[in-house]
Amino acid sequence: MTLQSRAPFLRLGTRGSPLALAQAHEVQARLAALHGVDAEAIEIVVISTSGDRIQDRPLSEVGGKGLFTKEIEIALEEGVIDAGVHSGKDVATRLPEGLELVAFLEREDIRDAFLSLTHGALADMPEGARLGTSSLRRAAQIRHRRPDLDIVGFRGNVQTRLQKLREGVADGTLLALAGLNRLDQRSQVTEILDPELFPPAPAQGAIGLEIRAEDTRTRGLVAPLDHAETTIAVRAERAFLRELDGSCRTPIAARSTLGNGQLTIFGQLLTPDGREIVEGEKTGPAGEADALGQALGAMLIARAGPDFIKRFAG
Ligand SMILES: NCc1[nH]cc(CCC(=O)O)c1CC(=O)O
């Protein structure tokens, strides 16, 4: 018998980080179960993105949007893969022509977590303690509440960060709880931050699937993975971010809640130094998620005024 390489049932594109691979494997397992095929028939194609290659500086300095998604989108356009698996919060608010987000899996925990080897809670960090984060949003939120802390640049995956904490590069760090849960690292969490005080990035905790809009076969295969409530919340948060022309790397936070067909979206803008903050909320029918998010963005821009917006943009 000769070995034959059969065409894969579907090809998923993903970054190669441990978190990205965990997300891709989750999508692979769900699709395999849903369609009654072997997991191996769903190929995982690892794609290195600019965000992975640039390790020596904060991504907010690199500028440009979609640093973690661009090369995956090119692979989609070139037909090398059928679907891209992304962290929702890494996806630019405007997609390249011809591409579409067709499904969001049920959202993980939206909250941020504090990790420290020496302090039992963020509030226990003494004046001058060093908090490691390269996220503009987290840095601004911390500066707002705890201007006495020293923010130090901090990148890398969970293991690297824990190593840096052991080496004393910082006394604590902040990470998305969703990622820690997906990597079975929840036990490393010192404190879960209150999302009322530290609202997350738009679309945090949601895995999104992107396809070529004309690819009806893939659409049919992946659309059933969509979790309706997650998509409503994420659409509102992305519309809010789009109106502000923001990315994952601007100090913008959002939190939405759904109940009885009503959607409430709360939004927050901060200046990078954390000194100024503008917040607001909109409630309306869940079916109008995009319009609600957009209206909230417009409301906060008006509330903030041009001077704030200039400093907010960095
Ligand atoms: N840009 C990095 C990134 N993109 C998505 C997540 C977390 C996982 C998620 O939001 O689903 C992270 C790491 C972090 O913020 O701790």
Ligand as a Chemical Component Dictionary entry (heavy atoms), coordinates in Angstrom:
data_LIG
# 
_chem_comp.id                   LIG 
_chem_comp.type                 NON-POLYMER 
_chem_comp.pdbx_formal_charge   0 
_chem_comp.three_letter_code    LIG 
# 
loop_
_chem_comp_atom.comp_id 
_chem_comp_atom.atom_id 
_chem_comp_atom.alt_atom_id 
_chem_comp_atom.type_symbol 
_chem_comp_atom.charge 
_chem_comp_atom.model_Cartn_x 
_chem_comp_atom.model_Cartn_y 
_chem_comp_atom.model_Cartn_z 
_chem_comp_atom.pdbx_ordinal 
LIG N1  N1  N 0 -1.910 41.143 22.533 1  
LIG C1  C1  C 0 -1.660 39.995 23.308 2  
LIG C2  C2  C 0 -2.898 39.276 23.702 3  
LIG N2  N2  N 0 -3.924 39.079 22.853 4  
LIG C3  C3  C 0 -4.920 38.412 23.514 5  
LIG C4  C4  C 0 -4.472 38.172 24.801 6  
LIG C5  C5  C 0 -5.225 37.507 25.866 7  
LIG C6  C6  C 0 -6.269 36.529 25.471 8  
LIG C7  C7  C 0 -7.589 37.106 25.076 9  
LIG O1  O1  O 0 -7.875 38.308 25.171 10 
LIG O2  O2  O 0 -8.413 36.269 24.643 11 
LIG C8  C8  C 0 -3.174 38.688 24.931 12 
LIG C9  C9  C 0 -2.302 38.632 26.107 13 
LIG C10 C10 C 0 -2.762 39.443 27.293 14 
LIG O3  O3  O 0 -3.344 40.525 27.146 15 
LIG O4  O4  O 0 -2.516 39.002 28.417 16 
# 
loop_
_chem_comp_bond.comp_id 
_chem_comp_bond.atom_id_1 
_chem_comp_bond.atom_id_2 
_chem_comp_bond.value_order 
_chem_comp_bond.pdbx_ordinal 
LIG N1  C1  SING 1  
LIG C1  C2  SING 2  
LIG C2  N2  SING 3  
LIG C2  C8  DOUB 4  
LIG N2  C3  SING 5  
LIG C3  C4  DOUB 6  
LIG C4  C5  SING 7  
LIG C4  C8  SING 8  
LIG C5  C6  SING 9  
LIG C6  C7  SING 10 
LIG C7  O1  DOUB 11 
LIG C7  O2  SING 12 
LIG C8  C9  SING 13 
LIG C9  C10 SING 14 
LIG C10 O3  DOUB 15 
LIG C10 O4  SING 16 
# 
